Amino acid sequence: MNTNFFNQIAQMDIQGDLHLTIAKGAENNLIVSVMLQNEQCGDNAKNIIPPLNLRGTAEELDNGFFEKITIPIQTASGLMVDMEGFMKQLEETKKQSAMEKEKADRQKKEQETKDKKFKDGMAKADELEKEGKFRDAWMKVPEITEFPEKADEIRRRKTELSDKFSAPSLFGAEHQQNV
């Protein structure tokens, strides 16, 4: 006897393992349970896909078996492949989200550090200015190259300070002569 049963199974192009259970029923009928298992699919929803059950005589099953199972089994196979693809994409999305959050946190921390360095430099310059050390204060004002986004503020501050230590005093020369 020559059959093409396995050729037809191979032509179905399914992903996973096809489980067939054949049991004898009443009145010379057979009960065939066909279930597709795909262990590559990580979604537990695959476990609620029921087996496909066929009943009939051996002759009825020979004549219509593949017509009855092909579309449902291929659909189940495609669904499991899609579920696995979805699960992988979901994991990738979680990783990307975590990476983006980490990157944003790192950038925020770097910006906070940079802002603190700028504020500290400006505070030191203010302190030195109050002490009358205008040149030292000018030196403590942060550089524009380090803080290009605050260039106007830095230029203004340096100009204010340089005006104070480079402007001649009307009384400075006279004061020195009297001493």
C-alpha positions in Angstrom: 0.0 0.0 0.0 1.4 3.4 -1.0 0.2 6.6 0.7 1.1 10.2 0.4 0.2 11.1 4.0 3.6 12.4 5.0 4.1 14.3 1.8 0.8 16.1 2.4 1.9 16.9 6.0 5.2 18.3 4.7 3.4 20.5 2.2 1.3 22.1 5.0 4.4 24.2 5.9 3.7 24.6 9.6 6.0 25.6 12.4 6.0 23.3 15.4 5.1 19.7 16.2 2.0 18.1 14.9 0.5 15.7 17.5 -2.0 13.1 16.2 -4.0 10.9 18.5 -6.2 8.2 17.0 -8.8 6.4 19.0 -11.5 3.9 18.2 -15.0 5.1 18.8 -18.4 3.4 18.6 -19.7 1.7 15.5 -16.3 1.4 13.6 -15.7 5.2 13.8 -12.4 6.7 14.5 -11.7 9.8 16.6 -8.7 11.8 15.4 -7.3 14.6 17.6 -4.9 16.9 15.8 -2.9 19.4 17.9 -0.1 21.7 17.0 2.6 22.4 19.6 5.2 25.1 19.1 7.7 25.2 21.9 9.5 28.2 20.3 6.4 30.4 21.1 6.9 32.0 24.5 3.3 33.2 24.9 1.3 31.0 27.2 -1.9 31.9 25.2 -0.8 29.1 22.8 -1.9 26.6 25.5 -5.6 27.6 25.1 -5.7 26.7 21.4 -7.8 23.5 21.5 -7.0 20.4 19.5 -9.0 19.8 16.3 -11.2 16.7 16.7 -12.5 14.7 13.7 -14.9 11.8 13.8 -15.8 9.4 11.1 -15.1 6.1 9.5 -11.7 5.2 8.2 -12.9 5.8 4.6 -14.4 9.2 5.5 -11.2 10.3 7.2 -9.1 9.1 4.3 -11.2 11.2 1.9 -11.5 14.4 3.8 -8.7 14.5 6.5 -6.4 17.0 4.9 -9.2 19.2 3.6 -10.5 19.5 7.2 -7.2 20.1 9.0 -5.0 22.2 6.6 -6.5 25.6 7.1 -7.1 25.4 10.9 -3.6 24.0 11.5 -1.9 26.5 9.2 -3.9 29.3 11.0 -2.8 28.0 14.4 0.8 27.7 13.2 0.7 31.3 11.9 -0.9 32.5 15.1 1.8 30.9 17.2 4.6 32.4 15.0 3.0 35.8 15.2 2.6 35.5 19.0 6.3 34.6 19.3 7.3 37.5 17.1 5.1 39.8 19.2 6.7 38.5 22.4 10.2 39.1 21.0 9.2 42.6 19.8 7.7 43.3 23.2 11.0 42.3 24.9 13.0 44.4 22.5 10.7 47.3 23.2 11.2 46.9 27.0 15.0 46.9 26.5 14.8 50.0 24.3 12.6 51.7 26.8 15.0 50.9 29.6 18.0 52.0 27.5 16.3 55.3 26.6 15.3 55.9 30.2 18.9 55.2 31.3 20.2 57.5 28.6 17.8 60.3 29.6 18.8 59.8 33.3 22.5 60.0 32.4 22.0 63.1 30.3 20.0 64.7 33.1 22.7 63.9 35.6 25.4 65.3 33.3 23.4 68.5 32.8 22.8 68.8 36.6 26.6 68.4 37.1 27.4 70.9 34.4 24.8 73.4 35.9 26.3 73.0 39.3 29.8 73.7 38.0 28.6 76.8 36.3 26.7 78.1 39.4 29.7 77.3 41.6 32.0 79.3 39.3 29.7 82.3 39.2 29.3 82.2 43.0 33.0 82.2 43.5 33.3 85.1 41.1 30.7 87.0 43.1 32.5 86.2 46.3 35.8 87.5 45.0 34.1 90.6 43.6 32.7 91.4 47.0 36.3 91.2 48.4 37.4 93.6 45.7 39.5 91.0 43.9 38.1 91.8 40.4 40.9 90.1 38.4 40.6 86.9 40.4 36.8 87.1 40.1 37.2 87.5 36.3 39.3 84.4 36.2 36.7 82.4 38.1 33.9 83.1 35.7 33.4 79.9 33.7 34.7 79.8 30.1 32.3 80.2 27.1 33.7 77.1 25.5 32.5 75.0 28.5 29.1 76.6 28.6 28.2 77.8 25.1 24.5 77.9 26.0 25.3 80.6 28.6 27.6 82.6 26.4 25.7 85.9 26.8 25.6 85.7 30.5 29.4 84.8 30.7 30.4 87.7 28.4 28.2 90.2 30.3 29.8 89.1 33.7 33.3 89.2 32.4 32.8 92.6 30.9 31.4 93.9 34.2 34.4 92.6 36.1 37.0 93.7 33.5 35.5 97.2 33.6 36.1 97.3 37.4 39.7 96.3 37.3 40.8 98.1 34.2 38.9 101.4 34.7 41.2 104.1 35.9 40.1 105.7 39.2 39.9 109.5 39.3 40.9 109.4 42.9 43.3 106.5 42.7 46.2 108.5 41.4 45.6 111.4 43.7 45.2 109.0 46.6 48.5 107.4 45.9 50.3 110.7 45.7 48.9 111.9 49.1 50.0 108.7 50.9 
